[in-house]
């Protein structure tokens, strides 16, 4: 049986849906069962279990009888380490971790956090697979309100290209690996969409889809950080985000692979498809 953590999030909810569609026995770990109780797309093979990353006893209960874990979370080190340790205690035989860039000396806090989690996972001896994704297309939805209001958006990513990926493709890879994990033990897969995208490309595609010009307004990372703080983003998060966008401007996210197609047999979603599917959010 497969346990999916973060089962109400972008990647986790899609992984649960895919497992349900395949009628593969799985358990969805959620903090609030009411958030999934209404989902008619979940077959009887999906068991909903309540748990909390900050309460290890609930994790141990959720891990009972589990063979493989798909670990999806906001990547808070203490929380993910608690999940990993619970998996070890409960005899889980494989863990699939959804991750991103990780570096112990990165200026970006969440990348240092990912490095700490991955280092701990390596010390446990638990067979695992890392799915290292480029930026998610779903993050563009955060721009939708300002696009609707101002016919444009502000960003500090310059003209740095990004191999943006749809979270649905990450979930598709995760479920494929989790269903037959033995061949993927010890592997790290770098997941991207089909092409490199700049924020100017995003503005152009929005303009085509919406039928009017969408402006990409370039600002410096320090200006972006201040704007995010004024908008209510916690200071630490705003700092981390601005640092990450500054790195994108320098080409940090300009990487592509064909691993989604190789692992799933299906080409990843494109920017054009994503914008078309979510046009109503931006209109």
C-alpha positions in Angstrom: 0.0 0.0 0.0 1.1 3.5 -0.8 0.8 6.5 1.6 0.6 10.0 0.1 1.4 12.8 2.5 0.2 16.4 1.7 -2.8 14.7 0.0 -4.8 18.0 -0.3 -2.0 19.9 -2.0 -1.2 20.4 -5.7 1.0 17.4 -6.2 -0.4 15.2 -3.5 -4.1 15.5 -4.5 -3.2 14.6 -8.1 -1.1 11.6 -6.9 -4.1 10.4 -4.9 -6.4 10.9 -7.9 -4.1 8.9 -10.2 -3.7 6.0 -7.7 -7.5 6.0 -7.4 -7.9 5.9 -11.2 -5.6 2.9 -11.3 -7.5 1.3 -8.3 -4.2 0.9 -6.5 -4.5 0.5 -2.7 -3.4 3.8 -1.2 -3.8 5.9 1.9 -4.1 9.7 1.9 -2.7 11.5 4.9 -4.5 14.8 5.6 -4.9 17.1 8.6 -8.5 17.9 7.8 -10.6 14.9 6.4 -13.4 17.3 5.4 -11.2 18.7 2.6 -11.3 15.4 0.7 -14.6 13.9 1.9 -16.5 15.5 -1.0 -14.3 14.1 -3.7 -16.3 11.8 -6.0 -13.3 11.0 -8.1 -11.8 8.8 -5.3 -12.5 5.1 -5.5 -12.9 2.8 -2.5 -9.2 1.8 -2.7 -8.3 5.2 -1.2 -8.3 5.3 2.5 -8.3 8.7 4.2 -6.2 9.0 7.4 -5.8 12.0 9.7 -2.3 12.9 10.7 -0.1 15.8 11.6 3.6 16.3 10.7 4.2 17.8 14.1 2.7 14.8 16.0 4.9 11.6 15.3 2.3 9.3 16.9 -0.2 10.1 14.2 2.4 9.5 11.6 3.2 6.1 13.0 -0.5 5.2 12.8 -0.7 6.4 9.2 2.4 4.3 8.3 1.0 1.1 9.6 0.9 -1.5 6.8 2.5 0.9 4.3 5.1 -0.3 1.8 5.9 3.0 0.0 5.5 6.7 0.9 5.1 9.6 -1.5 6.4 12.4 0.6 4.9 15.8 -0.3 5.1 18.7 2.0 6.1 22.4 2.3 9.6 21.0 3.1 9.9 22.2 6.6 13.0 20.1 7.7 11.7 19.1 11.2 8.4 17.9 9.7 9.8 15.9 6.8 12.4 14.4 9.0 9.6 13.3 11.3 7.9 11.6 8.4 11.1 9.9 7.3 11.8 8.6 10.8 8.3 7.3 11.2 8.7 5.5 7.9 11.9 3.8 9.2 10.2 2.8 12.5 7.2 1.3 10.7 9.2 -0.7 8.2 8.4 1.2 5.0 10.5 -0.2 2.2 10.7 2.8 -0.1 10.2 6.6 0.0 9.6 8.9 -3.0 10.5 12.4 -2.0 9.2 15.4 -4.0 12.0 18.0 -3.8 13.5 20.9 -5.6 17.0 22.4 -5.8 18.9 21.6 -2.7 22.2 23.1 -1.5 23.6 23.4 2.0 25.3 26.7 1.2 22.5 28.3 -0.9 21.4 31.8 0.0 17.8 30.5 -0.4 16.5 29.2 2.9 14.2 26.5 1.4 17.1 25.1 -0.6 19.2 24.7 2.5 16.2 23.0 4.1 15.9 20.6 1.2 19.6 19.8 1.6 19.2 19.1 5.3 16.2 16.8 4.7 17.9 14.9 1.9 21.1 14.5 4.0 19.0 13.0 6.8 17.2 10.6 4.4 20.5 9.4 3.1 21.7 8.5 6.6 18.7 6.3 7.4 19.5 3.7 4.7 15.8 3.7 3.7 15.6 3.0 -0.1 14.4 6.2 -1.8 13.9 8.2 -5.0 14.2 11.9 -5.3 12.0 13.8 -7.8 13.8 17.1 -8.2 11.4 19.5 -10.0 11.9 22.8 -11.7 9.4 25.6 -10.9 5.7 24.7 -11.1 3.4 26.2 -13.7 0.8 26.2 -10.9 2.7 29.0 -9.2 1.6 31.3 -12.0 -1.9 31.2 -10.6 -0.6 33.5 -7.8 -0.3 36.2 -10.5 -3.9 35.9 -11.6 -5.5 38.5 -9.3 -3.0 41.2 -10.3 -3.3 40.2 -14.0 -7.1 40.6 -13.8 -6.8 44.0 -12.0 -3.9 45.6 -13.9 -3.5 43.7 -17.2 0.0 42.8 -16.2 2.3 41.5 -13.4 5.5 42.4 -11.7 8.4 40.0 -11.3 12.2 40.1 -10.5 13.1 37.1 -12.7 14.5 39.3 -15.5 14.7 37.3 -18.7 15.9 34.1 -17.1 14.5 31.0 -18.8 12.8 28.3 -16.6 12.0 24.7 -17.4 8.6 25.1 -15.7 6.6 21.9 -15.1 3.0 21.1 -14.4 2.5 19.6 -10.9 0.3 17.0 -12.6 3.3 15.7 -14.4 5.3 15.5 -11.1 2.4 13.5 -9.6 2.4 11.2 -12.6 6.0 10.4 -12.2 5.6 9.9 -8.4 2.9 7.4 -8.8 4.7 5.4 -11.5 7.8 5.2 -9.3 5.8 4.4 -6.2 3.8 1.5 -7.8 7.0 -0.2 -8.9 9.8 1.4 -6.8 12.6 -1.3 -6.9 14.0 -0.1 -10.2 14.2 3.5 -9.0 16.0 3.0 -5.7 18.9 5.5 -5.3 17.9 7.5 -8.3 17.3 11.2 -8.6 15.1 12.4 -11.5 15.2 16.0 -12.6 11.7 16.9 -13.9 10.8 19.8 -16.2 8.3 20.8 -18.8 8.9 20.5 -22.5 10.6 23.8 -23.1 12.3 26.8 -21.4 10.0 29.7 -20.6 10.6 33.3 -19.6 8.2 35.6 -17.9 8.0 37.5 -21.1 6.8 34.3 -22.8 4.2 34.0 -20.1 3.0 37.5 -20.7 2.8 36.9 -24.4 0.9 33.6 -24.0 -1.6 35.3 -21.6 -2.0 38.1 -24.2 -2.9 35.7 -26.9 -5.3 33.7 -24.8 -7.0 36.6 -23.2 -7.2 38.7 -26.3 -5.5 41.8 -24.9 -2.0 42.9 -24.0 -0.5 41.6 -20.7 2.5 43.6 -19.5 5.5 42.0 -17.8 6.9 44.6 -15.4 10.5 43.9 -14.5 11.8 45.0 -11.1 14.9 44.3 -8.9 14.8 41.5 -6.3 15.0 44.0 -3.5 12.0 45.8 -4.9 10.2 42.6 -5.3 10.9 41.6 -1.7 9.6 44.9 -0.4 6.4 44.5 -2.5 5.8 41.0 -1.2 6.1 42.2 2.4 3.7 45.1 1.7 1.3 42.5 0.3 1.4 40.5 3.6 3.9 37.8 2.7 6.0 36.9 5.8 9.4 38.5 5.7 11.4 35.3 5.6 9.3 33.9 2.8 9.5 37.2 0.8 13.3 37.1 1.2 13.6 33.5 0.1 11.3 34.2 -2.9 13.2 37.3 -4.0 16.5 35.4 -3.8 15.1 32.6 -5.9 13.8 34.9 -8.5 17.1 36.7 -8.6 18.8 33.4 -9.3 16.3 32.7 -12.1 17.3 36.0 -13.7 20.9 34.7 -13.7 20.0 31.5 -15.4 19.7 29.2 -12.4 16.5 27.5 -13.6 17.5 27.2 -17.3 17.6 23.4 -17.4 15.5 20.8 -19.2 15.2 17.0 -19.2 13.1 14.5 -21.0 12.6 12.4 -17.8 8.8 13.0 -17.5 8.2 11.4 -21.0 10.7 8.7 -20.3 9.2 7.7 -17.0 5.5 8.1 -17.9 5.4 7.6 -21.6 3.5 10.9 -22.0 4.9 14.3 -22.9 4.6 16.9 -20.1 2.1 19.7 -20.2 3.1 22.9 -22.1 2.7 26.5 -21.0 0.1 26.9 -23.8 -2.0 24.1 -22.5 -1.7 25.3 -18.9 -2.8 28.9 -19.8 -5.6 27.6 -21.9 -6.9 25.4 -19.1 -6.7 28.2 -16.6 -7.7 31.2 -18.7 -10.8 31.9 -16.5 -8.5 32.5 -13.5 -6.7 35.3 -15.4 -9.6 36.8 -17.3 
